[in-house]
Amino acid sequence: MGAGCCCCSKKNQRISSEYRSIPQYTPIGMKTNDPLILIDGYLDEPILSLEEALEPFYGEINHLSHYIKEAKTQCHYPSEHNLTLDESAAIYIYTMQWNDSCLYDHLQTALNSNDRSTIEPWFAYLKLFKNALDKLPTVKAEVWQGEPFDEELKEQLNSKSLPFYTSLCSCSLSINEIKKYGQQTMGKKIILVGYQSVNGKLVTDYTANDLDEAIVWPGIKLGISKYIVTDAYHLWVLNPVRQIEFSKIAAQGHQTIDHRTATLLLGKLGFDVKNSQVSDLLNDVDMLSDGYIDQDSMLSILDKLLDNRPEPEPEPIPVIDNEPVNMN
């Protein structure tokens, strides 16, 4: 898992910024370790111009100054979402391709290195990039990635012990687009992964291509909520862990619950209700809400408990043969 190289590495070719022939939402870009640990501290960086943010890479990424100028010329600006020119260009250059190894490749290599000293020079760009994405609309529907079928990847996704986290990646808004691309380029069987409620940001019109896509930020812990097998593909749908946990509570039909019911439900979810942290959190909410706990308060409690809970043993993943997939 993890993003792969999208551009060739040939040297001494003329400068070219043609659109990507391989969309960035292939291959699948999940992590089994939390990437936010690797980039911790990037938010402390000041907001710089794109030139200043990428200054550490002028001698490393060929023709970088040329492509910064091109990004600032071609990007979506003025922006109806109030992005600055540098913020809009930061998104645009992330999606650009040129004949040498491009910015996207260098950034993904640094993220995949799991080496703080390698990723730290990127902090200023990540701050500018994140600032830009935060101003864009959040995609509420599922977003998708895909790649050719791989038995090792299938085993990882079906693992009962591996945690999963979002990485910095681009996703398609359409499963049909991924399937069509896969049928044309990936062979007879493909792997599809859909993400729900991961705060993907809609970057359509801000990229160097004409694709409808979203960019997902790293570090959201995921759990598998659906696994489907057909002759043409294996498909997984993933949700943030806290949403999966809360859906078990919501399934009980509770909008607000009292302290005793909350304790019982947390026990059913596998939390140690005798632990002082659980009782302290519930007592704090009780004092503010006259003894009744609403959904937002329960989500807050779950977030705090999940941050400190050992990795659970996931439930077996059901396999549903030949179940149709909602293409909407």
N, C-alpha and C positions, 0 to 999 in steps of 0.2 A: 504494500500500500504506500501511498505518498505520491506526490506529483513527479512526473518524469520529464525528460528533456523534450522541448517542443520544437527546437530549432537545430539546424545543422551546425557543424563546427568548422566548416571549410574556411580557409584563410585567403586573404588577398582577393576577395571578390568585391565587385562594385557595391556601393551602398544601395540598399533596396529596403522598402518598408511595406511590402505586400502583405495582405491579410494572411492570417494563419491558415494553412491548409489542413491542419489538425486542430480542432477546437480544444481550448484549454480544459474543458470539462471531461476530457479523457486524458490519462487514466484516472481512476478513483483516488481521491486524496484524503483518506482518513489516517489518523495516527493511533498508535497503541500506547503512546505516552503523552502527557499533557504539554502541548507546545507553548502554552502561556508561561510555563516555568522558564523556558528557553528565552523568551522575549521580555521577561519581566524587567520593567524599568523604562521601556520605550516611551511610555506616556509622560515621563519626566522631561523628555526632550522639548526644546522650544519649537514653535512653528517656523520653519525656514522656507525660503524659496526652493523650487525644485532643483535649481543649479547647486545651491548650498547643501541640500539634503543628500544629493548624489555625488558630492565632491570627492568622497573617498574612492570612487570607482572610475575616475577619469582615466587612469592608466591601466585599468583592468578590463573595462567593457569597451570594445572598439567602437569608434564613431559616436560615443555617448553624447558629446556636446551637440552634434548634428541632430540626433534624435530628440534631445530635449527641446531644441528649437522647433523641430517639426511637430512635436507633441503640443507645444504652446501655440503653434499656428493652426493646427488641425482640430484641437480638442473642442468640446462643447462649451462655448463661452461667448457671451454672457450666459449664466446658468439660472434657470427658473428656480433652482433649489439653493441659490445663494452660495454656490461654490466659488472660491476665488480662482483666478487663472491658474495658479500653481496647483491647487487641489484638483481641478479638472484635468490638468495635464498629467498629474501623478497617476490618475486612473488610466488615462489614454496610453501612456508609455508602458504601463504594466501589460497591456494587451497587444503591444506592437511586436512585430517580427522583423529581424534583419538577418542578413546572410551569415554573419558571425553569431556566436552565442549571445542571445539578447538579454535584456534586463530581467525578464521573467525567469529565464534559466538560472542566472546568477543568484537571484533571490531565493528560488526554490532549492538550489544546491546548498545555500547557507542555512536555510531552515531545516533541511534534511541532514545536515552535518551533526546536529545535536551538540554543537560546540559554541559556547557563549562568545568566545573571542572572534569567531567567524561571523556571527550574526549581529554583534553589537554595532559594527559600522553601518548597519542598515537601520538602526533605531530612528534616526531623524526622518528617513523616508517613510518608515512604517507609521510614524506619528502623523505626517502629512497625509498619507494614504488613508489612515483610519479617520482622520478628521474629515476628509472628503466623503468617505462612505457613510459616516454618521449623519450627514445632511440629506442622504438619498432615501427614497421610500423603502420600507421593509416589505419583502415578498411574503405574503401570507399562505400561498399555496406550496405544495411540495416542489422542491428543486432536485435536479437529477444529474447523475454522472454515470458513465459506463465504460467498459473496457472488454477486450476479448476474454472468453471464458478461461479461467486459470484455476486448476484444482487446489493449489496452495492458497490462493486468495479465498476460495470457497471455504476451505477448512478454517482459515482465520476468522471469517465472518460468522461461521457456525461455532466458534470456540466458546466454551463455557467459562473460560477464565480470563480472556483478554479484554481489557477495557478499550473503548473506542472514543476518540475525540475528533472534532472537526479540525481540519487544517486550513490554511489560507488557500482557497481554491475557487475556481469558477464553475458554475453549474448552469445547466439548461433549464428553462422554464417548462419545457415540453418533453415528456417521455417519448412521444412519437419522433421527435427530432433525433434523440439519442438512438432509438431503435432503427430508424432509417439509415443514419450514419453507420451504425454497427453492422447492419446487413450489407452495406456497400463495401465496408473496409475491414471488418473484424472477423469475418467468418460466419459459420452457421449458428454458433451459440455464443451468447454474450452474458456478461454480468451487469445488472442494473442496480444502482443504489439511489434511493430517494431519501431526502432529508425533510423533516417537518419541523416547523417552529424553531429554526436555527438562526433567525434574524438575518437571513440573506438580504443583501442590498441590491436593488434593481439598478443595473448600470447600463441598460439599453440607452443608446444615443451618446454615451460617454466613452465608448470603446473605439478601437481602431478596426472594428468589423461591424457587420450588420446583423449580428445575432442577438436574440432576446436572451439575456443571461443575468445571473445574479452572482455576486461575490460573497462568499461566506468567510467570516473571520475565524481564526483558530481558537481552540480551547473550550468548546462546548462538549461536555461529556454526554455520550450517546448510549442509548439502549435500543435493541432490535424489537420492533413491535409487529413486524410481519415478514414472512418468508414465503415466497411463491416460486414454484418450479413449473416450467413448461418445456416443450421440445426446443424452443428457440432461445430461452433465457432463464437464468436464475435471478430473482429479484428480491432485494431486501429493502424495507422501509425502516428508517431510524428516527427516533425522537430524543429530545433531551431527557436525561434520566429523571429529572424532577417531574417532568410532565407524565412520564410513565407511572411513577409512584403516585402522583396525585390522581391520575385517572382511576386507580384502584379505589381511592377514597370516593371520588365523584360517582363511581359506579354504585356506591351504596345509597345514593339518592340524597346525600346531605348537602345543603347549602350553608347552613350554620349548625354547629354541633357544640355540645357542652363539654366540659373538661373530661368527664368520665368517658364519653363516647370517643373523644379525640385520643385518649390514652389507649382505649381498646383497638382503635383502627391503626394507630402507630405500632402497636404490638403485633397486629396481623401482618403489617408490612415488614416485620423482622427487626424492629428497633427494640432495644432493651429499655422498657418503660420504667424500670427501677433505677435507671441511670439518672443521676442528679441533673444532668444537662437537659434531659427530656422534661422532667418536672419543672425545672426552673423556667424553661422557655414557655411551657403551658401556663405557669403561674403569672409570668409577665404579661401574656396576652389576656388572661382572665382579668387582671387589674385594670386593663384599658378598655375592655369590651363587655363589662357586666356579666362575665362568666360564659359568654358564647363566642365561638371562634368561627370566623368566616373563611372563605376560600383563599383570599389573599394572605391572611394570617397563617393558614395552614401551609401555603406554598413557602412562605418565609421560614417557618419552622422546619419544613422538609429540606430547604436549601442548607440551613445551618447544620442539620443532622447529617445530611449526605456528605458535606464537606469533611466530616470527622468519622464517617463510618467505614470500616474495612470493606474491601471489595466483596460484594455478595456473590453467591453462586447462582447464576442466572437459571431461570426455568428452561426446560427443553424447548427448542424452537419447533413449532409445528410445521410440517411440510404439507402443502396443499397442492396436489397434482392438478395441472391444467386449469387452475382457477383463472378466469379472465381478469385483466387489470383495468381499472378505471383510467381511461385515456384523457380525461378532462384535465 
